[in-house]
């Protein structure tokens, strides 16, 4: 029993470190490295409503498969992108990390966490908050993201041009 508990604690700590690293990559605008955290068939989804059960039946704030994620990252890396001139500076806080389930489907770990994101650009500061749901695939050195769903607290409210990744 104690061995199982230690294993679970080690797994949770590894997941925490992975999520902290993801957050750090985004805050430092290392978008290519962030993209490399995703599996080749990974996806990123920000639904328009917390009760939305899939991204294809209705509009979403963001729904990117791997190809669209690559396009988004390429745009964010372009120094001439109008929507990011000047570039946003961000600071994220990640907490309340919980392993929701493992091996559903086989080999995956479903994790939820809470986040707060402060974005500053052009003398304007915005605050985003919500719950992130990661589907993680363990690999030799850490994890890969199969999918990431971000439920914003204010997803149903007025949201001006979102360029920051959550």
CORUR-V302313 format. One record per helix or strand. SS is the DSSP state (alpha for helix, beta for strand). FROM is the first residue (numbers start at 1). TO is the last residue. If there is no record, write none. Layout:
SS	FROM	TO
SS	FROM	TO
//
This chain:
alpha	2	27
alpha	31	35
beta	38	47
beta	60	64
alpha	66	77
alpha	82	84
beta	89	102
beta	108	121
beta	124	138
beta	143	152
//
